[in-house]
Amino acid sequence: TLSYGIAGIADTHTVGFTTTTTAISDSGIVWLVFPSGFDISGVTNAIYDDNDPSNDSSEPTVRLISADENSLLLYLSYGSQQAVPGSRITLKAWPIVNDTVAQNNTILVMTTRENSEIVNGPVESAPFQLRPGALHHLRVMPDSAVTVQAGSFLSIDASGRDAFNNPLSGLTFNFDISVDSCGRMIDSNFQGAKVGNC
């Protein structure tokens, strides 16, 4: 899950997974592999949690954070008591700069020993959605001068966009012309009437 889920902003990502028949190894590493559009280079904070009550007094912590291209590596503490197999592990990391494209994404999750030997996974996460940001500009098509013959129609298309040009839904547009001598607007269609500039 994400705290904001908006394209192109710094966000907090929370990842949960259940270990298999094998617990995370002592001083193990949790790998979170992000799509290429995410910027994980500035992650400075990560928190570990699990639902195993037997290790509450010596639960692992994240001792080191490392970014390797698209992979965020969270190194767990030495000498802690790992959660028993089948436990639910939750990791929260921030700040992660979301991709600028508003779309569904997934990440890959796995755990390894310090020597990178895989212990759990890799598995793909459930999809999470990035939404567009606030309205930044409008795009109107066609976006250049067009000649329309009298009696012909030209469809006008307008859409609201965020700062990264992602389209926004739920906007309503009303069309009009500044000079009414050359045609008329019918909904989002311009009908040419005679020579003139609109």
Disulfide bonds with the S-S distance in Angstrom:
Cys182-Cys198 1.68
